[in-house]
Amino acid sequence: MFFNSLQFALFLPIVFLLYWFVANKSKASQNYILIFASYYFYACWDWRFLFLLVFSTLLCYLLAIKIEDSTTPRSRKGWLWVCVLMNLGFLGIFKYYNFFATSFAELFQAIGFNVSPILLDVILPIGISFYTFHGLSYIIDIYYGRIKSEKNFVDYSLFVSYFPLLVAGPIERATHLLPQLKVKREFDFEKAKEGVYQIIWGLVKKVVIADTCAMYANAIFDNYSSMNSLSLMLGAIYFAFQIYGDFSGYSDIALGTSKLFGIDLLKNFNYPYFSRDIAEFWRRWHISLSSWFRDYLYIPLGGSKGSKLFQIRNVMIIFLVSGFWHGASWTYVAWGLINALYFIPLLVLNKNRSNIDAFKISFDFTSLKIVINILLTFAITCLAWIFFRAKTIQEAVSYIQRMVTELHFSKQYFNIERYNYEILVMIVLFVMVEWNNRYKIEPLSGKYSWLKVSLSILAIIALGIFTDYKNFIYFQF
């Protein structure tokens, strides 16, 4: 069930009406409605994976209680490792086993041994990386005494499987979400209105920007060997806006949907393409994942303490693991490595925290410098996205080689019935809207909101891609 599907457009109002008009008597009844809706939502993808979701939920629920009740540090640490290894074990089997089996076979074949790996014919359960991280953050917080274990299984199950965030985040924290699930929610019209605005803007990002850019990005990447430099540059730009519109659009719809039920989720994007350096970009992009790695991996490794070499090691580990989290492919590892190489010079020069303040643009030299830094950061981000989008590292390298050597800038039209280069006008308008509203959650609220909402709905209807429900990119992770 996609957020941009007719099925979801029918599902959401039904759950909303049941939640506020049937189950509004108590917190328990509200949570029961949401947990049943969440399991139905997940079952629409593949009901068989419900068993894995419930097992993972039950595992962390029981072991959290065991950790809290343990009387010795050794037993507490033992139960922690049981939970961590079992959760990562399931993630490894479904997501990474075939990758490692194939990679080792290729390595042995390269040195002269003929190896036929045993591969698993399994489907990657949708959202497994996200709900696994939900459970792990909860169990680690219990271990360090940051929160108490949750004794109500329904409340904990809802924390793990709440349908707006279940399949593609944001990656929630028990310290933020569970307290909201422990109390009865009262209907707040203003919050619900904010949620509707956020859903509409998320749909604009997804069906108008991302899915339109996807058609061109796919056409260019699939035929890159016949494209000139201009087309290849445009391909990288189109993919940059595709993945941003796709993932931040999903996050906007998720956050907006949750507000309809009186529940706030963690902010996941903060206009990342307006970043002045790569460190700021990673404070603005997929914030819930970046902060998860910071709190549960980077800081336990030592964080920013110790020598520069020690800090560089920690940064390298974080980015490589982040790349590998995205998928079982060396292209994702390469993407993580490239971002680490972007970040490390800032760390060495102690400039990784230099752009944390808000800024304004005017007609002076300082503003010109800011604009140049934003454009340079966007350019190197697009370069890294090529590895993220390519099927193999060799393909990514060939794409870049052709982009910088095939120095022809004539127009190339693609066999697509929409827009051609007019899509650039849409991207420019989209950037202008986001820039002028970069200190707001979404650009539709405020003055003339009725007009902005009407124009957004008109854009969704007139320009949106509805011939085929386009999957969200991050569903595959």
C-alpha positions as CSV (number, residue, x, y, z in Angstrom):
1,M,0.0,0.0,0.0
2,F,1.8,3.1,-1.2
3,F,1.2,6.5,0.3
4,N,0.4,7.8,-3.2
5,S,-2.1,5.1,-4.0
6,L,-5.9,5.1,-4.1
7,Q,-5.8,2.2,-1.6
8,F,-4.1,4.5,1.0
9,A,-6.5,7.3,0.1
10,L,-9.4,5.0,1.2
11,F,-7.5,3.5,4.1
12,L,-6.5,6.7,5.9
13,P,-9.9,8.3,6.2
14,I,-11.4,5.0,7.6
15,V,-8.7,4.7,10.2
16,F,-9.0,8.4,11.1
17,L,-12.8,8.2,11.6
18,L,-12.5,5.0,13.7
19,Y,-9.8,6.5,15.8
20,W,-11.6,9.8,16.6
21,F,-15.2,8.7,16.6
22,V,-15.2,5.1,17.7
23,A,-12.0,4.6,19.7
24,N,-11.8,8.1,21.4
25,K,-12.9,6.9,24.8
26,S,-9.4,5.8,26.0
27,K,-5.8,5.6,25.2
28,A,-6.1,1.8,25.0
29,S,-8.8,1.8,22.4
30,Q,-6.9,4.4,20.3
31,N,-3.8,2.2,20.4
32,Y,-5.7,-0.9,19.5
33,I,-7.1,0.8,16.4
34,L,-3.6,2.0,15.4
35,I,-2.0,-1.4,16.0
36,F,-4.6,-3.2,13.9
37,A,-4.4,-0.6,11.2
38,S,-0.6,-0.9,11.2
39,Y,-0.6,-4.7,10.9
40,Y,-3.2,-4.5,8.1
41,F,-1.0,-1.8,6.4
42,Y,2.0,-4.1,6.6
43,A,0.1,-7.2,5.5
44,C,-0.9,-5.4,2.3
45,W,2.7,-5.8,1.3
46,D,3.1,-9.5,2.2
47,W,1.2,-11.0,5.1
48,R,3.8,-13.7,5.6
49,F,6.3,-11.1,6.9
50,L,3.9,-10.1,9.7
51,F,5.3,-13.1,11.6
52,L,8.8,-11.7,11.4
53,L,7.7,-8.3,12.5
54,V,5.8,-9.7,15.5
55,F,8.7,-12.0,16.4
56,S,11.2,-9.1,16.3
57,T,8.8,-7.0,18.4
58,L,8.2,-9.8,21.0
59,L,12.0,-10.5,21.2
60,C,12.9,-6.9,22.1
61,Y,9.9,-6.6,24.4
62,L,10.8,-9.6,26.5
63,L,14.6,-9.1,26.5
64,A,14.2,-5.5,27.5
65,I,12.4,-6.7,30.6
66,K,15.1,-9.4,31.2
67,I,17.9,-6.7,30.9
68,E,16.1,-4.4,33.4
69,D,15.5,-7.2,35.9
70,S,19.0,-8.6,35.7
71,T,21.0,-8.2,38.9
72,T,24.5,-8.4,37.5
73,P,26.3,-6.4,34.8
74,R,27.3,-9.6,33.1
75,S,23.7,-10.9,32.7
76,R,22.6,-7.4,31.5
77,K,25.3,-7.4,28.9
78,G,24.5,-11.0,27.9
79,W,20.8,-10.3,27.3
80,L,21.7,-7.2,25.3
81,W,24.0,-9.1,23.0
82,V,21.4,-11.9,22.6
83,C,18.9,-9.3,21.4
84,V,21.4,-7.4,19.2
85,L,22.8,-10.5,17.5
86,M,19.4,-12.0,16.9
87,N,18.0,-8.8,15.3
88,L,21.1,-8.2,13.2
89,G,21.1,-11.9,12.4
90,F,17.7,-11.7,10.8
91,L,18.6,-8.5,9.0
92,G,21.8,-10.2,7.8
93,I,20.1,-13.3,6.5
94,F,17.4,-11.5,4.5
95,K,19.4,-8.5,3.4
96,Y,23.1,-9.4,3.2
97,Y,23.6,-13.2,3.0
98,N,23.4,-13.5,-0.8
99,F,25.7,-10.4,-1.2
100,F,28.4,-11.9,1.0
101,A,28.0,-15.4,-0.5
102,T,28.4,-14.0,-4.0
103,S,31.2,-11.6,-3.1
104,F,33.3,-14.4,-1.5
105,A,32.6,-16.7,-4.5
106,E,33.8,-14.0,-6.8
107,L,36.9,-13.5,-4.7
108,F,37.8,-17.2,-4.8
109,Q,37.1,-17.4,-8.5
110,A,39.5,-14.4,-9.0
111,I,42.4,-16.5,-7.4
112,G,41.6,-19.6,-9.4
113,F,39.0,-21.5,-7.3
114,N,35.7,-22.4,-8.9
115,V,33.1,-21.9,-6.2
116,S,29.3,-22.2,-6.5
117,P,27.7,-20.3,-3.6
118,I,24.5,-21.5,-2.0
119,L,22.1,-18.6,-2.3
120,L,18.8,-18.0,-0.6
121,D,15.6,-17.5,-2.6
122,V,14.1,-15.0,-0.2
123,I,12.3,-11.6,-0.6
124,L,13.6,-8.7,1.5
125,P,10.9,-7.9,4.0
126,I,9.9,-4.3,3.5
127,G,10.9,-2.0,6.3
128,I,13.1,-4.5,8.0
129,S,16.1,-2.1,8.3
130,F,13.8,0.5,9.9
131,Y,11.9,-1.6,12.5
132,T,15.1,-3.4,13.4
133,F,16.7,-0.1,14.3
134,H,13.6,0.9,16.3
135,G,14.0,-2.2,18.4
136,L,17.8,-1.9,18.8
137,S,17.6,1.7,19.9
138,Y,15.0,0.8,22.5
139,I,17.0,-2.2,23.9
140,I,20.2,-0.1,24.1
141,D,18.4,2.7,25.9
142,I,17.1,0.1,28.4
143,Y,20.6,-1.3,28.9
144,Y,22.1,2.2,29.6
145,G,19.2,3.1,31.9
146,R,17.9,6.0,29.8
147,I,14.3,4.7,30.0
148,K,12.3,2.0,31.8
149,S,11.2,-1.1,29.9
150,E,7.6,-1.0,28.6
151,K,5.4,-3.5,30.2
152,N,2.3,-2.9,28.0
153,F,2.9,-5.1,24.9
154,V,0.3,-3.2,22.8
155,D,2.0,0.1,23.4
156,Y,5.4,-1.3,22.6
157,S,4.2,-3.0,19.5
158,L,2.7,0.2,18.3
159,F,6.0,2.0,18.9
160,V,7.7,-0.5,16.6
161,S,5.0,-0.9,13.9
162,Y,3.1,2.4,13.8
163,F,2.1,2.5,10.2
164,P,3.2,6.0,9.1
165,L,6.8,5.2,9.9
166,L,6.9,1.4,9.6
167,V,8.3,0.8,6.2
168,A,10.6,3.8,5.6
169,G,11.0,5.8,8.8
170,P,11.7,8.2,10.3
171,I,13.6,6.0,12.7
172,E,11.9,6.8,16.0
173,R,13.3,6.8,19.6
174,A,11.4,5.2,22.5
175,T,12.2,8.3,24.5
176,H,10.2,10.4,22.0
177,L,7.4,8.2,20.7
178,L,6.5,6.0,23.6
179,P,5.4,8.8,26.0
180,Q,3.0,10.0,23.4
181,L,1.5,6.5,23.1
182,K,1.0,6.2,26.9
183,V,-1.6,9.0,27.1
184,K,-5.0,9.5,25.4
185,R,-4.7,11.9,22.5
186,E,-7.2,14.7,22.1
187,F,-8.1,16.1,18.7
188,D,-6.3,19.2,17.8
189,F,-7.7,21.0,14.7
190,E,-4.6,23.1,14.2
191,K,-2.3,20.1,14.4
192,A,-4.6,18.1,12.0
193,K,-4.5,21.1,9.6
194,E,-0.7,21.1,9.7
195,G,-0.8,17.4,9.0
196,V,-3.0,17.9,5.9
197,Y,-0.7,20.6,4.6
198,Q,2.3,18.4,5.1
199,I,0.7,15.4,3.3
200,I,-0.2,17.6,0.3
201,W,3.3,19.0,0.1
202,G,4.7,15.5,0.4
203,L,2.6,14.4,-2.5
204,V,3.8,17.3,-4.6
205,K,7.4,16.3,-3.9
206,K,6.6,12.6,-4.7
207,V,4.3,12.6,-7.7
208,V,5.1,15.9,-9.3
209,I,8.9,16.3,-8.7
210,A,10.3,12.8,-7.8
211,D,8.4,10.6,-10.2
212,T,8.8,13.0,-13.1
213,C,12.5,13.3,-12.5
214,A,12.7,9.5,-12.2
215,M,11.6,9.1,-15.8
216,Y,14.4,11.2,-17.1
217,A,17.0,9.9,-14.6
218,N,16.1,6.3,-15.6
219,A,16.3,7.1,-19.3
220,I,19.8,8.7,-18.9
221,F,21.3,6.1,-16.5
222,D,20.0,3.2,-18.5
223,N,21.5,4.6,-21.7
224,Y,24.5,6.6,-20.3
225,S,26.9,5.1,-22.9
226,S,25.1,7.1,-25.6
227,M,24.6,10.3,-23.7
228,N,26.7,13.5,-23.9
229,S,28.1,15.5,-21.1
230,L,25.1,17.8,-20.7
231,S,22.6,14.8,-20.5
232,L,24.8,13.0,-18.0
233,M,25.0,16.1,-15.8
234,L,21.3,16.5,-16.0
235,G,20.9,12.8,-15.2
236,A,22.8,13.3,-11.9
237,I,20.7,16.4,-11.1
238,Y,17.4,14.6,-11.9
239,F,18.3,11.7,-9.7
240,A,19.3,14.1,-6.9
241,F,15.9,15.7,-7.0
242,Q,14.2,12.3,-7.5
243,I,15.7,10.8,-4.3
244,Y,15.1,14.0,-2.3
245,G,11.5,14.5,-3.5
246,D,10.9,10.7,-3.1
247,F,12.3,10.3,0.4
248,S,11.5,13.7,2.0
249,G,8.1,13.5,0.3
250,Y,7.5,10.1,2.1
251,S,8.7,11.6,5.4
252,D,6.4,14.6,5.0
253,I,3.4,12.3,4.3
254,A,4.4,10.1,7.3
255,L,4.7,13.1,9.7
256,G,1.5,14.7,8.3
257,T,-0.4,11.4,8.6
258,S,0.8,11.0,12.2
259,K,-0.3,14.5,13.1
260,L,-3.9,13.5,12.1
261,F,-3.8,11.1,15.0
262,G,-2.3,13.6,17.4
263,I,1.2,12.1,17.4
264,D,4.4,13.9,16.5
265,L,7.3,12.1,14.7
266,L,10.9,13.1,14.5
267,K,11.8,15.5,11.7
268,N,13.7,13.7,9.0
269,F,14.7,16.4,6.5
270,N,15.6,20.1,6.8
271,Y,16.2,21.4,3.3
272,P,19.5,19.5,2.8
273,Y,20.3,21.0,-0.7
274,F,20.7,24.4,0.9
275,S,23.7,23.1,2.9
276,R,27.0,25.1,2.9
277,D,29.2,22.1,3.4
278,I,28.9,18.3,3.5
279,A,28.8,18.2,7.3
280,E,25.8,20.5,7.3
281,F,24.2,18.3,4.6
282,W,24.4,15.3,6.9
283,R,22.8,17.3,9.7
284,R,19.9,18.0,7.3
285,W,19.5,14.7,5.4
286,H,17.8,11.6,6.8
287,I,18.2,13.2,10.3
288,S,16.8,10.2,12.2
289,L,19.3,7.8,10.7
290,S,22.3,10.2,11.0
291,S,21.4,10.8,14.7
292,W,20.9,7.1,15.3
293,F,24.4,6.3,14.0
294,R,25.8,9.2,16.0
295,D,24.2,8.1,19.3
296,Y,24.5,4.3,19.0
297,L,27.7,3.8,17.0
298,Y,29.8,6.9,16.7
299,I,29.7,8.0,20.4
300,P,30.2,4.4,21.7
301,L,33.3,4.2,19.4
302,G,34.7,7.3,21.1
303,G,33.1,10.0,19.0
304,S,35.2,13.1,18.7
305,K,37.4,12.3,21.7
306,G,41.0,11.3,21.2
307,S,43.4,12.0,18.4
308,K,42.5,13.1,14.9
309,L,43.4,9.7,13.6
310,F,41.0,8.2,16.1
311,Q,38.3,10.6,15.0
312,I,38.9,9.9,11.3
313,R,38.6,6.2,12.0
314,N,35.2,6.7,13.7
315,V,34.0,8.9,10.8
316,M,35.1,6.3,8.3
317,I,33.3,3.5,10.1
318,I,30.1,5.5,10.4
319,F,29.9,6.4,6.7
320,L,30.8,2.9,5.5
321,V,28.2,1.4,7.8
322,S,25.7,3.9,6.7
323,G,26.4,3.1,3.0
324,F,26.1,-0.6,3.8
325,W,22.8,-0.1,5.7
326,H,21.3,1.3,2.5
327,G,21.8,-1.9,0.6
328,A,23.8,-5.1,-0.1
329,S,25.9,-3.7,-2.9
330,W,29.4,-2.3,-3.3
331,T,27.9,0.9,-4.9
332,Y,26.4,1.8,-1.5
333,V,29.7,1.2,0.2
334,A,31.4,3.4,-2.3
335,W,28.8,6.1,-1.8
336,G,29.5,6.0,1.9
337,L,33.2,6.1,1.4
338,I,33.0,9.1,-0.9
339,N,30.9,11.0,1.7
340,A,33.5,10.1,4.3
341,L,36.2,11.5,2.1
342,Y,34.2,14.7,1.7
343,F,33.7,15.0,5.5
344,I,37.2,14.2,6.7
345,P,38.9,17.4,5.5
346,L,36.3,19.4,7.5
347,L,37.1,17.3,10.5
348,V,40.8,17.7,10.2
349,L,40.5,21.5,9.8
350,N,38.0,21.7,12.7
351,K,35.3,23.1,10.3
352,N,32.7,20.3,10.6
353,R,30.7,22.5,13.0
354,S,31.3,25.8,11.3
355,N,27.9,26.0,9.5
356,I,25.3,25.4,12.2
357,D,23.7,28.9,12.3
358,A,20.9,30.2,10.2
359,F,21.8,32.5,7.3
360,K,20.3,35.2,5.1
361,I,21.2,36.2,1.6
362,S,21.7,39.7,0.5
363,F,23.7,41.6,-2.1
364,D,27.2,41.4,-0.6
365,F,30.4,39.3,-0.8
366,T,29.4,37.1,2.2
367,S,26.2,36.1,0.5
368,L,28.0,35.3,-2.7
369,K,30.3,33.0,-0.8
370,I,27.3,31.3,0.8
371,V,25.7,30.7,-2.6
372,I,28.9,29.3,-4.1
373,N,29.3,27.0,-1.1
374,I,25.8,25.8,-1.5
375,L,26.3,25.1,-5.2
376,L,29.6,23.3,-4.6
377,T,28.1,21.1,-1.9
378,F,25.2,20.3,-4.2
379,A,27.6,19.4,-7.0
380,I,29.7,17.0,-5.0
381,T,26.5,15.5,-3.5
382,C,25.3,14.8,-7.1
383,L,28.6,13.2,-7.9
384,A,28.2,10.8,-5.0
385,W,24.6,10.1,-5.9
386,I,25.9,8.6,-9.2
387,F,27.4,5.7,-7.2
388,F,24.2,5.4,-5.2
389,R,22.1,5.1,-8.4
390,A,24.4,3.0,-10.6
391,K,24.1,-0.8,-10.7
392,T,27.8,-1.4,-10.3
393,I,30.9,0.7,-9.4
394,Q,32.3,0.2,-12.9
395,E,29.1,1.7,-14.3
396,A,29.4,4.7,-12.0
397,V,33.0,5.3,-12.9
398,S,32.2,4.9,-16.7
399,Y,29.3,7.4,-16.2
400,I,31.6,10.0,-14.6
401,Q,34.4,9.4,-17.2
402,R,31.9,10.0,-20.0
403,M,30.5,13.0,-18.3
404,V,33.9,14.7,-18.1
405,T,35.2,13.6,-21.5
406,E,32.2,13.5,-23.9
407,L,32.2,17.3,-24.0
408,H,29.2,17.8,-26.2
409,F,26.4,19.9,-24.9
410,S,23.7,19.6,-27.5
411,K,20.2,18.8,-26.5
412,Q,19.2,15.1,-26.5
413,Y,15.5,14.3,-26.3
414,F,14.3,11.1,-24.8
415,N,11.4,8.9,-25.8
416,I,9.2,10.2,-23.0
417,E,5.9,12.0,-23.6
418,R,6.3,14.5,-20.8
419,Y,8.1,17.9,-20.5
420,N,11.5,17.2,-21.9
421,Y,13.6,20.1,-20.7
422,E,10.6,21.9,-19.3
423,I,11.2,19.7,-16.3
424,L,14.1,22.1,-15.4
425,V,11.5,24.9,-15.0
426,M,9.6,22.7,-12.5
427,I,12.8,22.0,-10.6
428,V,13.7,25.8,-10.5
429,L,10.2,26.7,-9.3
430,F,10.3,23.9,-6.7
431,V,13.7,25.2,-5.4
432,M,12.4,28.7,-5.2
433,V,9.4,27.7,-3.2
434,E,11.5,25.6,-0.8
435,W,14.1,28.4,-0.5
436,N,11.5,31.0,0.5
437,N,10.1,28.7,3.1
438,R,13.2,27.0,4.4
439,Y,12.5,28.0,8.0
440,K,9.0,26.4,7.9
441,I,8.0,22.8,8.2
442,E,6.2,23.1,4.8
443,P,5.5,26.0,2.5
444,L,1.7,25.8,2.4
445,S,0.8,27.2,5.8
446,G,0.6,30.9,6.6
447,K,-0.7,33.7,4.5
448,Y,-2.8,32.7,1.5
449,S,-2.7,29.1,2.6
450,W,-6.0,28.3,0.7
451,L,-4.4,29.6,-2.5
452,K,-1.2,27.6,-2.0
453,V,-3.1,24.4,-1.1
454,S,-5.3,24.8,-4.2
455,L,-2.3,25.3,-6.5
456,S,-0.6,22.3,-5.0
457,I,-3.6,20.1,-5.4
458,L,-3.9,21.4,-9.0
459,A,-0.2,20.5,-9.6
460,I,-0.7,17.0,-8.2
461,I,-3.7,16.4,-10.5
462,A,-2.3,18.0,-13.6
463,L,1.4,17.1,-13.4
464,G,1.5,14.1,-11.1
465,I,2.5,10.6,-12.2
466,F,-0.5,8.3,-11.7
467,T,-0.3,5.8,-14.6
468,D,1.7,3.6,-12.3
469,Y,2.1,3.9,-8.6
470,K,5.8,4.6,-8.3
471,N,7.5,2.8,-5.4
472,F,9.3,4.9,-2.9
473,I,13.1,4.4,-3.2
474,Y,13.7,3.8,0.5
475,F,11.2,1.0,0.6
476,Q,14.0,-1.3,-0.7
477,F,16.2,-0.6,2.3
